[in-house]
Amino acid sequence: MIYQVVAAIPKGKVCSYGEVAKMAGLPGYARFVGHTLKTLPPGSSIPWHRVLNSQGKISFPEGSDGLVRQQQALLAEGVLVTNGKVSMTKFAWKL
C-alpha cells in the first residue's frame, strides 16, 4: 500500500511520511514509510522524492548526495525548494 500511495502523488506535489502512512492504512508509522522508501530497489519508478518530513524538509543530511538528488528531482517538477524545505501549504498533495 505504501508504494501505491507514493505512486499516486502527482508531479509537482509532495506528501509527508506521516500522511503516506495514514493513507496506506498505517497511521503512526511514518518512520516505517521512510525505511520502506529507503530500501527501494535500484531503478524503481516509485517517486520517493515527493515524500518529505512533516515540516516539508528533505530528510537527507545537509550536503549529502541524497539531498541534492531529491532537491533536483523536485525542482524539475516545479516544486520550489528553499534551504532543503518545501512549502507544504503550497505544494502538499490533498486527496
Backbone atoms as SQL, in Angstrom:
CREATE TABLE atoms (id INTEGER PRIMARY KEY, chain TEXT, resi INTEGER, resn TEXT, atom TEXT, x REAL, y REAL, z REAL);
INSERT INTO atoms VALUES
  (1, 'A', 1, 'MET', 'N', 0.818, -1.209, 0.000),
  (2, 'A', 1, 'MET', 'CA', 0.000, 0.000, 0.000),
  (3, 'A', 1, 'MET', 'C', 0.864, 1.276, 0.000),
  (4, 'A', 2, 'ILE', 'N', 1.993, 1.241, 0.670),
  (5, 'A', 2, 'ILE', 'CA', 2.865, 2.419, 0.706),
  (6, 'A', 2, 'ILE', 'C', 3.284, 2.793, -0.706),
  (7, 'A', 3, 'TYR', 'N', 3.715, 1.812, -1.476),
  (8, 'A', 3, 'TYR', 'CA', 4.126, 2.078, -2.852),
  (9, 'A', 3, 'TYR', 'C', 2.977, 2.655, -3.672),
  (10, 'A', 4, 'GLN', 'N', 1.776, 2.133, -3.478),
  (11, 'A', 4, 'GLN', 'CA', 0.611, 2.629, -4.228),
  (12, 'A', 4, 'GLN', 'C', 0.314, 4.082, -3.889),
  (13, 'A', 5, 'VAL', 'N', 0.383, 4.430, -2.622),
  (14, 'A', 5, 'VAL', 'CA', 0.125, 5.808, -2.205),
  (15, 'A', 5, 'VAL', 'C', 1.181, 6.740, -2.782),
  (16, 'A', 6, 'VAL', 'N', 2.446, 6.378, -2.650),
  (17, 'A', 6, 'VAL', 'CA', 3.523, 7.234, -3.150),
  (18, 'A', 6, 'VAL', 'C', 3.426, 7.369, -4.676),
  (19, 'A', 7, 'ALA', 'N', 3.110, 6.285, -5.350),
  (20, 'A', 7, 'ALA', 'CA', 2.973, 6.323, -6.810),
  (21, 'A', 7, 'ALA', 'C', 1.832, 7.237, -7.248),
  (22, 'A', 8, 'ALA', 'N', 0.857, 7.446, -6.385),
  (23, 'A', 8, 'ALA', 'CA', -0.308, 8.277, -6.714),
  (24, 'A', 8, 'ALA', 'C', -0.059, 9.776, -6.506),
  (25, 'A', 9, 'ILE', 'N', 1.028, 10.145, -5.820),
  (26, 'A', 9, 'ILE', 'CA', 1.315, 11.565, -5.605),
  (27, 'A', 9, 'ILE', 'C', 1.625, 12.191, -6.965),
  (28, 'A', 10, 'PRO', 'N', 0.860, 13.202, -7.366),
  (29, 'A', 10, 'PRO', 'CA', 1.076, 13.792, -8.695),
  (30, 'A', 10, 'PRO', 'C', 2.376, 14.590, -8.790),
  (31, 'A', 11, 'LYS', 'N', 2.867, 14.711, -10.012),
  (32, 'A', 11, 'LYS', 'CA', 4.040, 15.567, -10.252),
  (33, 'A', 11, 'LYS', 'C', 3.721, 16.963, -9.764),
  (34, 'A', 12, 'GLY', 'N', 4.717, 17.605, -9.147),
  (35, 'A', 12, 'GLY', 'CA', 4.535, 18.961, -8.656),
  (36, 'A', 12, 'GLY', 'C', 3.897, 19.038, -7.280),
  (37, 'A', 13, 'LYS', 'N', 3.650, 17.892, -6.656),
  (38, 'A', 13, 'LYS', 'CA', 3.078, 17.839, -5.308),
  (39, 'A', 13, 'LYS', 'C', 3.966, 16.992, -4.414),
  (40, 'A', 14, 'VAL', 'N', 3.843, 17.184, -3.114),
  (41, 'A', 14, 'VAL', 'CA', 4.594, 16.402, -2.133),
  (42, 'A', 14, 'VAL', 'C', 3.645, 15.925, -1.035),
  (43, 'A', 15, 'CYS', 'N', 4.126, 15.007, -0.236),
  (44, 'A', 15, 'CYS', 'CA', 3.334, 14.459, 0.867),
  (45, 'A', 15, 'CYS', 'C', 4.302, 14.121, 1.998),
  (46, 'A', 16, 'SER', 'N', 3.829, 14.178, 3.225),
  (47, 'A', 16, 'SER', 'CA', 4.690, 13.834, 4.359),
  (48, 'A', 16, 'SER', 'C', 4.688, 12.318, 4.582),
  (49, 'A', 17, 'TYR', 'N', 5.719, 11.842, 5.254),
  (50, 'A', 17, 'TYR', 'CA', 5.803, 10.426, 5.596),
  (51, 'A', 17, 'TYR', 'C', 4.573, 10.000, 6.399),
  (52, 'A', 18, 'GLY', 'N', 4.158, 10.854, 7.322),
  (53, 'A', 18, 'GLY', 'CA', 3.003, 10.541, 8.161),
  (54, 'A', 18, 'GLY', 'C', 1.708, 10.452, 7.372),
  (55, 'A', 19, 'GLU', 'N', 1.530, 11.352, 6.420),
  (56, 'A', 19, 'GLU', 'CA', 0.322, 11.315, 5.583),
  (57, 'A', 19, 'GLU', 'C', 0.311, 10.079, 4.700),
  (58, 'A', 20, 'VAL', 'N', 1.473, 9.727, 4.159),
  (59, 'A', 20, 'VAL', 'CA', 1.557, 8.498, 3.359),
  (60, 'A', 20, 'VAL', 'C', 1.164, 7.307, 4.227),
  (61, 'A', 21, 'ALA', 'N', 1.681, 7.265, 5.455),
  (62, 'A', 21, 'ALA', 'CA', 1.352, 6.162, 6.362),
  (63, 'A', 21, 'ALA', 'C', -0.156, 6.090, 6.616),
  (64, 'A', 22, 'LYS', 'N', -0.777, 7.241, 6.889),
  (65, 'A', 22, 'LYS', 'CA', -2.231, 7.261, 7.116),
  (66, 'A', 22, 'LYS', 'C', -2.994, 6.759, 5.911),
  (67, 'A', 23, 'MET', 'N', -2.631, 7.267, 4.734),
  (68, 'A', 23, 'MET', 'CA', -3.334, 6.875, 3.506),
  (69, 'A', 23, 'MET', 'C', -3.138, 5.391, 3.181),
  (70, 'A', 24, 'ALA', 'N', -2.025, 4.833, 3.651),
  (71, 'A', 24, 'ALA', 'CA', -1.742, 3.418, 3.413),
  (72, 'A', 24, 'ALA', 'C', -2.377, 2.527, 4.484),
  (73, 'A', 25, 'GLY', 'N', -3.110, 3.136, 5.419),
  (74, 'A', 25, 'GLY', 'CA', -3.745, 2.366, 6.484),
  (75, 'A', 25, 'GLY', 'C', -2.803, 2.031, 7.619),
  (76, 'A', 26, 'LEU', 'N', -1.738, 2.802, 7.748),
  (77, 'A', 26, 'LEU', 'CA', -0.739, 2.567, 8.789),
  (78, 'A', 26, 'LEU', 'C', -0.495, 3.821, 9.623),
  (79, 'A', 27, 'PRO', 'N', -1.540, 4.400, 10.226),
  (80, 'A', 27, 'PRO', 'CA', -1.334, 5.637, 10.998),
  (81, 'A', 27, 'PRO', 'C', -0.288, 5.431, 12.091),
  (82, 'A', 28, 'GLY', 'N', 0.586, 6.426, 12.231),
  (83, 'A', 28, 'GLY', 'CA', 1.634, 6.345, 13.243),
  (84, 'A', 28, 'GLY', 'C', 2.904, 5.644, 12.770),
  (85, 'A', 29, 'TYR', 'N', 2.955, 5.252, 11.516),
  (86, 'A', 29, 'TYR', 'CA', 4.105, 4.520, 11.004),
  (87, 'A', 29, 'TYR', 'C', 4.917, 5.333, 9.997),
  (88, 'A', 30, 'ALA', 'N', 5.091, 6.617, 10.260),
  (89, 'A', 30, 'ALA', 'CA', 5.858, 7.479, 9.356),
  (90, 'A', 30, 'ALA', 'C', 7.280, 6.961, 9.165),
  (91, 'A', 31, 'ARG', 'N', 7.914, 6.537, 10.233),
  (92, 'A', 31, 'ARG', 'CA', 9.293, 6.042, 10.119),
  (93, 'A', 31, 'ARG', 'C', 9.362, 4.773, 9.283),
  (94, 'A', 32, 'PHE', 'N', 8.343, 3.963, 9.371),
  (95, 'A', 32, 'PHE', 'CA', 8.289, 2.746, 8.552),
  (96, 'A', 32, 'PHE', 'C', 8.202, 3.114, 7.072),
  (97, 'A', 33, 'VAL', 'N', 7.441, 4.157, 6.767),
  (98, 'A', 33, 'VAL', 'CA', 7.357, 4.639, 5.383),
  (99, 'A', 33, 'VAL', 'C', 8.743, 5.074, 4.918),
  (100, 'A', 34, 'GLY', 'N', 9.438, 5.826, 5.748),
  (101, 'A', 34, 'GLY', 'CA', 10.786, 6.264, 5.404),
  (102, 'A', 34, 'GLY', 'C', 11.718, 5.090, 5.155),
  (103, 'A', 35, 'HIS', 'N', 11.660, 4.102, 6.020),
  (104, 'A', 35, 'HIS', 'CA', 12.513, 2.919, 5.853),
  (105, 'A', 35, 'HIS', 'C', 12.159, 2.175, 4.562),
  (106, 'A', 36, 'THR', 'N', 10.875, 2.054, 4.291),
  (107, 'A', 36, 'THR', 'CA', 10.425, 1.355, 3.088),
  (108, 'A', 36, 'THR', 'C', 10.933, 2.062, 1.835),
  (109, 'A', 37, 'LEU', 'N', 10.847, 3.374, 1.812),
  (110, 'A', 37, 'LEU', 'CA', 11.319, 4.120, 0.646),
  (111, 'A', 37, 'LEU', 'C', 12.849, 4.086, 0.540),
  (112, 'A', 38, 'LYS', 'N', 13.510, 4.042, 1.675),
  (113, 'A', 38, 'LYS', 'CA', 14.973, 3.984, 1.686),
  (114, 'A', 38, 'LYS', 'C', 15.478, 2.685, 1.060),
  (115, 'A', 39, 'THR', 'N', 14.684, 1.643, 1.126),
  (116, 'A', 39, 'THR', 'CA', 15.109, 0.333, 0.629),
  (117, 'A', 39, 'THR', 'C', 14.499, -0.016, -0.733),
  (118, 'A', 40, 'LEU', 'N', 14.049, 0.999, -1.466),
  (119, 'A', 40, 'LEU', 'CA', 13.544, 0.744, -2.820),
  (120, 'A', 40, 'LEU', 'C', 14.651, 0.127, -3.672),
  (121, 'A', 41, 'PRO', 'N', 14.295, -0.810, -4.542),
  (122, 'A', 41, 'PRO', 'CA', 15.324, -1.389, -5.405),
  (123, 'A', 41, 'PRO', 'C', 15.839, -0.356, -6.416),
  (124, 'A', 42, 'PRO', 'N', 17.096, -0.472, -6.823),
  (125, 'A', 42, 'PRO', 'CA', 17.642, 0.449, -7.825),
  (126, 'A', 42, 'PRO', 'C', 16.786, 0.438, -9.094),
  (127, 'A', 43, 'GLY', 'N', 16.583, 1.615, -9.655),
  (128, 'A', 43, 'GLY', 'CA', 15.798, 1.713, -10.886),
  (129, 'A', 43, 'GLY', 'C', 14.300, 1.732, -10.681),
  (130, 'A', 44, 'SER', 'N', 13.850, 1.752, -9.431),
  (131, 'A', 44, 'SER', 'CA', 12.416, 1.788, -9.150),
  (132, 'A', 44, 'SER', 'C', 11.798, 3.067, -9.711),
  (133, 'A', 45, 'SER', 'N', 10.556, 2.962, -10.178),
  (134, 'A', 45, 'SER', 'CA', 9.861, 4.136, -10.716),
  (135, 'A', 45, 'SER', 'C', 8.986, 4.825, -9.660),
  (136, 'A', 46, 'ILE', 'N', 9.014, 4.345, -8.432),
  (137, 'A', 46, 'ILE', 'CA', 8.251, 4.967, -7.343),
  (138, 'A', 46, 'ILE', 'C', 8.842, 6.355, -7.080),
  (139, 'A', 47, 'PRO', 'N', 8.028, 7.424, -7.110),
  (140, 'A', 47, 'PRO', 'CA', 8.547, 8.788, -6.929),
  (141, 'A', 47, 'PRO', 'C', 8.821, 9.140, -5.468),
  (142, 'A', 48, 'TRP', 'N', 9.802, 8.465, -4.889),
  (143, 'A', 48, 'TRP', 'CA', 10.174, 8.635, -3.485),
  (144, 'A', 48, 'TRP', 'C', 10.506, 10.086, -3.148),
  (145, 'A', 49, 'HIS', 'N', 10.990, 10.825, -4.147),
  (146, 'A', 49, 'HIS', 'CA', 11.437, 12.204, -3.920),
  (147, 'A', 49, 'HIS', 'C', 10.287, 13.136, -3.540),
  (148, 'A', 50, 'ARG', 'N', 9.055, 12.708, -3.723),
  (149, 'A', 50, 'ARG', 'CA', 7.888, 13.536, -3.397),
  (150, 'A', 50, 'ARG', 'C', 7.459, 13.403, -1.940),
  (151, 'A', 51, 'VAL', 'N', 8.206, 12.645, -1.144),
  (152, 'A', 51, 'VAL', 'CA', 7.851, 12.435, 0.265),
  (153, 'A', 51, 'VAL', 'C', 8.869, 13.156, 1.149),
  (154, 'A', 52, 'LEU', 'N', 8.338, 13.985, 2.048),
  (155, 'A', 52, 'LEU', 'CA', 9.157, 14.832, 2.929),
  (156, 'A', 52, 'LEU', 'C', 8.729, 14.642, 4.375),
  (157, 'A', 53, 'ASN', 'N', 9.469, 15.245, 5.299),
  (158, 'A', 53, 'ASN', 'CA', 9.017, 15.167, 6.693),
  (159, 'A', 53, 'ASN', 'C', 7.841, 16.127, 6.909),
  (160, 'A', 54, 'SER', 'N', 7.260, 16.097, 8.070),
  (161, 'A', 54, 'SER', 'CA', 6.028, 16.858, 8.319),
  (162, 'A', 54, 'SER', 'C', 6.215, 18.369, 8.252),
  (163, 'A', 55, 'GLN', 'N', 7.446, 18.842, 8.372),
  (164, 'A', 55, 'GLN', 'CA', 7.713, 20.275, 8.250),
  (165, 'A', 55, 'GLN', 'C', 8.034, 20.676, 6.804),
  (166, 'A', 56, 'GLY', 'N', 7.991, 19.700, 5.896),
  (167, 'A', 56, 'GLY', 'CA', 8.293, 19.972, 4.495),
  (168, 'A', 56, 'GLY', 'C', 9.769, 19.930, 4.188),
  (169, 'A', 57, 'LYS', 'N', 10.559, 19.385, 5.107),
  (170, 'A', 57, 'LYS', 'CA', 12.008, 19.334, 4.915),
  (171, 'A', 57, 'LYS', 'C', 12.441, 18.008, 4.292),
  (172, 'A', 58, 'ILE', 'N', 13.466, 18.097, 3.480),
  (173, 'A', 58, 'ILE', 'CA', 14.110, 16.895, 2.953),
  (174, 'A', 58, 'ILE', 'C', 14.856, 16.252, 4.113),
  (175, 'A', 59, 'SER', 'N', 14.719, 14.945, 4.253),
  (176, 'A', 59, 'SER', 'CA', 15.268, 14.265, 5.429),
  (177, 'A', 59, 'SER', 'C', 16.728, 13.863, 5.317),
  (178, 'A', 60, 'PHE', 'N', 17.306, 13.960, 4.126),
  (179, 'A', 60, 'PHE', 'CA', 18.722, 13.628, 3.978),
  (180, 'A', 60, 'PHE', 'C', 19.579, 14.679, 4.679),
  (181, 'A', 61, 'PRO', 'N', 20.773, 14.284, 5.156),
  (182, 'A', 61, 'PRO', 'CA', 21.666, 15.247, 5.810),
  (183, 'A', 61, 'PRO', 'C', 22.115, 16.349, 4.851),
  (184, 'A', 62, 'GLU', 'N', 22.354, 17.511, 5.392),
  (185, 'A', 62, 'GLU', 'CA', 22.827, 18.669, 4.624),
  (186, 'A', 62, 'GLU', 'C', 24.084, 18.302, 3.835),
  (187, 'A', 63, 'GLY', 'N', 24.093, 18.634, 2.555),
  (188, 'A', 63, 'GLY', 'CA', 25.249, 18.401, 1.703),
  (189, 'A', 63, 'GLY', 'C', 25.376, 16.993, 1.152),
  (190, 'A', 64, 'SER', 'N', 24.442, 16.095, 1.491),
  (191, 'A', 64, 'SER', 'CA', 24.543, 14.711, 1.017),
  (192, 'A', 64, 'SER', 'C', 24.073, 14.589, -0.435),
  (193, 'A', 65, 'ASP', 'N', 24.515, 13.530, -1.092),
  (194, 'A', 65, 'ASP', 'CA', 24.082, 13.257, -2.459),
  (195, 'A', 65, 'ASP', 'C', 22.572, 13.058, -2.527),
  (196, 'A', 66, 'GLY', 'N', 22.014, 12.403, -1.509),
  (197, 'A', 66, 'GLY', 'CA', 20.573, 12.166, -1.473),
  (198, 'A', 66, 'GLY', 'C', 19.785, 13.465, -1.452),
  (199, 'A', 67, 'LEU', 'N', 20.249, 14.415, -0.658),
  (200, 'A', 67, 'LEU', 'CA', 19.578, 15.718, -0.585),
  (201, 'A', 67, 'LEU', 'C', 19.623, 16.412, -1.942),
  (202, 'A', 68, 'VAL', 'N', 20.776, 16.382, -2.581),
  (203, 'A', 68, 'VAL', 'CA', 20.921, 17.029, -3.889),
  (204, 'A', 68, 'VAL', 'C', 20.016, 16.358, -4.917),
  (205, 'A', 69, 'ARG', 'N', 19.991, 15.018, -4.949),
  (206, 'A', 69, 'ARG', 'CA', 19.141, 14.292, -5.905),
  (207, 'A', 69, 'ARG', 'C', 17.663, 14.588, -5.682),
  (208, 'A', 70, 'GLN', 'N', 17.226, 14.591, -4.416),
  (209, 'A', 70, 'GLN', 'CA', 15.823, 14.848, -4.122),
  (210, 'A', 70, 'GLN', 'C', 15.453, 16.276, -4.480),
  (211, 'A', 71, 'GLN', 'N', 16.301, 17.202, -4.134),
  (212, 'A', 71, 'GLN', 'CA', 16.040, 18.608, -4.439),
  (213, 'A', 71, 'GLN', 'C', 15.956, 18.821, -5.950),
  (214, 'A', 72, 'GLN', 'N', 16.880, 18.242, -6.699),
  (215, 'A', 72, 'GLN', 'CA', 16.870, 18.390, -8.158),
  (216, 'A', 72, 'GLN', 'C', 15.614, 17.779, -8.773),
  (217, 'A', 73, 'ALA', 'N', 15.199, 16.620, -8.269),
  (218, 'A', 73, 'ALA', 'CA', 14.003, 15.959, -8.791),
  (219, 'A', 73, 'ALA', 'C', 12.759, 16.803, -8.523),
  (220, 'A', 74, 'LEU', 'N', 12.671, 17.392, -7.344),
  (221, 'A', 74, 'LEU', 'CA', 11.526, 18.239, -7.017),
  (222, 'A', 74, 'LEU', 'C', 11.529, 19.515, -7.864),
  (223, 'A', 75, 'LEU', 'N', 12.685, 20.149, -7.997),
  (224, 'A', 75, 'LEU', 'CA', 12.785, 21.359, -8.810),
  (225, 'A', 75, 'LEU', 'C', 12.391, 21.078, -10.258),
  (226, 'A', 76, 'ALA', 'N', 12.767, 19.911, -10.775),
  (227, 'A', 76, 'ALA', 'CA', 12.428, 19.530, -12.147),
  (228, 'A', 76, 'ALA', 'C', 10.915, 19.402, -12.348),
  (229, 'A', 77, 'GLU', 'N', 10.188, 19.180, -11.260),
  (230, 'A', 77, 'GLU', 'CA', 8.732, 19.054, -11.325),
  (231, 'A', 77, 'GLU', 'C', 8.031, 20.363, -10.968),
  (232, 'A', 78, 'GLY', 'N', 8.806, 21.423, -10.758),
  (233, 'A', 78, 'GLY', 'CA', 8.217, 22.719, -10.443),
  (234, 'A', 78, 'GLY', 'C', 7.970, 22.970, -8.974),
  (235, 'A', 79, 'VAL', 'N', 8.502, 22.111, -8.108),
  (236, 'A', 79, 'VAL', 'CA', 8.349, 22.289, -6.662),
  (237, 'A', 79, 'VAL', 'C', 9.514, 23.152, -6.174),
  (238, 'A', 80, 'LEU', 'N', 9.202, 24.287, -5.607),
  (239, 'A', 80, 'LEU', 'CA', 10.218, 25.209, -5.098),
  (240, 'A', 80, 'LEU', 'C', 10.810, 24.664, -3.799),
  (241, 'A', 81, 'VAL', 'N', 12.128, 24.528, -3.779),
  (242, 'A', 81, 'VAL', 'CA', 12.840, 24.048, -2.590),
  (243, 'A', 81, 'VAL', 'C', 13.788, 25.154, -2.151),
  (244, 'A', 82, 'THR', 'N', 13.625, 25.612, -0.922),
  (245, 'A', 82, 'THR', 'CA', 14.477, 26.668, -0.381),
  (246, 'A', 82, 'THR', 'C', 15.146, 26.150, 0.878),
  (247, 'A', 83, 'ASN', 'N', 16.473, 26.105, 0.851),
  (248, 'A', 83, 'ASN', 'CA', 17.237, 25.601, 2.002),
  (249, 'A', 83, 'ASN', 'C', 16.766, 24.218, 2.439),
  (250, 'A', 84, 'GLY', 'N', 16.490, 23.348, 1.469),
  (251, 'A', 84, 'GLY', 'CA', 16.069, 21.982, 1.774),
  (252, 'A', 84, 'GLY', 'C', 14.652, 21.854, 2.266),
  (253, 'A', 85, 'LYS', 'N', 13.837, 22.898, 2.084),
  (254, 'A', 85, 'LYS', 'CA', 12.466, 22.887, 2.594),
  (255, 'A', 85, 'LYS', 'C', 11.478, 23.298, 1.501),
  (256, 'A', 86, 'VAL', 'N', 10.296, 22.683, 1.557),
  (257, 'A', 86, 'VAL', 'CA', 9.204, 22.939, 0.615),
  (258, 'A', 86, 'VAL', 'C', 8.011, 23.486, 1.394),
  (259, 'A', 87, 'SER', 'N', 7.303, 24.436, 0.836),
  (260, 'A', 87, 'SER', 'CA', 6.087, 24.951, 1.464),
  (261, 'A', 87, 'SER', 'C', 4.990, 23.889, 1.349),
  (262, 'A', 88, 'MET', 'N', 4.628, 23.309, 2.476),
  (263, 'A', 88, 'MET', 'CA', 3.564, 22.291, 2.476),
  (264, 'A', 88, 'MET', 'C', 2.220, 22.944, 2.176),
  (265, 'A', 89, 'THR', 'N', 2.065, 24.220, 2.534),
  (266, 'A', 89, 'THR', 'CA', 0.817, 24.931, 2.242),
  (267, 'A', 89, 'THR', 'C', 0.590, 24.991, 0.732),
  (268, 'A', 90, 'LYS', 'N', 1.646, 25.252, 0.006),
  (269, 'A', 90, 'LYS', 'CA', 1.531, 25.427, -1.444),
  (270, 'A', 90, 'LYS', 'C', 1.608, 24.109, -2.229),
  (271, 'A', 91, 'PHE', 'N', 2.459, 23.173, -1.792),
  (272, 'A', 91, 'PHE', 'CA', 2.742, 22.006, -2.613),
  (273, 'A', 91, 'PHE', 'C', 2.226, 20.667, -2.064),
  (274, 'A', 92, 'ALA', 'N', 1.615, 20.653, -0.881),
  (275, 'A', 92, 'ALA', 'CA', 1.135, 19.394, -0.318),
  (276, 'A', 92, 'ALA', 'C', -0.001, 18.816, -1.144),
  (277, 'A', 93, 'TRP', 'N', 0.065, 17.506, -1.345),
  (278, 'A', 93, 'TRP', 'CA', -0.972, 16.782, -2.070),
  (279, 'A', 93, 'TRP', 'C', -2.143, 16.519, -1.138),
  (280, 'A', 94, 'LYS', 'N', -3.306, 16.904, -1.576),
  (281, 'A', 94, 'LYS', 'CA', -4.531, 16.648, -0.809),
  (282, 'A', 94, 'LYS', 'C', -5.420, 15.741, -1.633),
  (283, 'A', 95, 'LEU', 'N', -5.930, 14.702, -1.032),
  (284, 'A', 95, 'LEU', 'CA', -6.860, 13.805, -1.725),
  (285, 'A', 95, 'LEU', 'C', -8.198, 14.450, -1.945);
